[in-house]
Amino acid sequence: MALPNYIDLAIIGAGVQALTLSTHLLQKSAKYAHKCLIFDPSQTWLSQWQQQFAAQQIPSLRSPAVHHPDPNPHQLRTFAEHRHHELFPPYDRPGTKLFNDFCKEVIRRSKLEDKVYPAKVIEILPIKSALRPRFQLVLATGESIIARKVVIATGSGKMQFPDWVEKITSDYPSQRLCHSQQVNLNQLNIRGERILIVGGGLSSGHLAKGAINLGATVTLMTRKQLQEKIFDTDPGWLGPKYLKDFHSETDWYVRYQQIQQARNGGSMTPEMMLQLRKASHEGTIIINECCRVRNAQWQNNLWQVYCDDGSKHQFNRIWLATGTRFNVKEYPLLQEVLNTYPTEIVNGLPVLDKYLRLPKSNFFIMGGLAALQIGPVARNIHGGKMSCRRIVPAIVKPSLAIG
């Protein structure tokens, strides 16, 4: 695909939220099929999403069948007409393969297969002008393109590491301590190893299950008691039940606290808890709740781990399922844009306008960084749909555009 000099809309990232935005945009205005380009180094839709699910051997989604990138909420159930065994209770949660096949069909039906330009955007330079503000996107290939509007839909936050990791003074092989996002269960031979997994969210459950299946013994360490929830946030955050009060709150710092409380640092599904309890009875996992690592050192090819309860343990590997954090200041891509269109930043989250734009600009942000407007589900699939309801009108209606 040849890169044009100019495009009306550039979407950066080709994940689930970018796909959701593309389908909703085309539903409202078919002409955007020719006015929009998606940039992602992988060249394919959802590649990072699919790699992550495969690497952690995740069998199904946590969200119900109505949450997906198609504008019609019933479309996935219709697609699964002859594959009902791939919808899991409760709420018909789709199996990973079913969801991937459905997304492929959505991409085909929306004619989006060839809309991803295979390049990483490394710089966004705002071109400020009273009449026609624009953005120059500089690509890793050395090419560049001018866009009238830009949407950042890269989704993932930055990997979060506990403080004690920075205090490790001994050199160790990099694969012996890694974040959950860096673990690929399909490439490991860990039979007979002892593995420490830190974190109480669903990722730690998937990794624990995967490690046990590969013949390892797991210790799961969590700083508080494991929480059992069907979804990672209460379903009341998907509609007016909680969002009405959230949106009427004018203090951004209070909103930030509400987001933190609602997400509350990760939880396990009842199904996962059942499997972990079973493994615990079988002796393949030790669940160590309300315990923190104080210090870890790599000695004699093993991790010597000291905990705050005074205990000492030895492990072959440590996996950190300690989540991601969203901080707009840590995105090099956004620095020039934030200099040109300054906005208030609350604990790393930008204060966007109601269309999810940086103030007085045609620069939109969706995903976890839009949480102050969308709420605690901003980073989830349904959060992407909620973002689309705000972004799409501002893209398609000339009266709402800036410049």
PyMOL commands that set and color helices and strands:
alter all, ss='L'
color gray80, all
select helices_A, chain A and resi 16-28+30-33+47-55+75-79+84-86+96-109+163-166+174-176+180-182+185-187+202-213+235-238+240-248+252-263+270-282+328-330+332-340+368-374+381-396+398-400
alter helices_A, ss='H'
color red, helices_A
select strands_A, chain A and resi 6-12+36-39+87-88+93-94+116-117+121-127+134-139+144-152+158-159+177-179+194-198+217-221+285-288+293-299+302-307+312-315+317-320+324-325+345-346+349-350+363-365
alter strands_A, ss='S'
color yellow, strands_A
deselect
rebuild
show_as cartoon
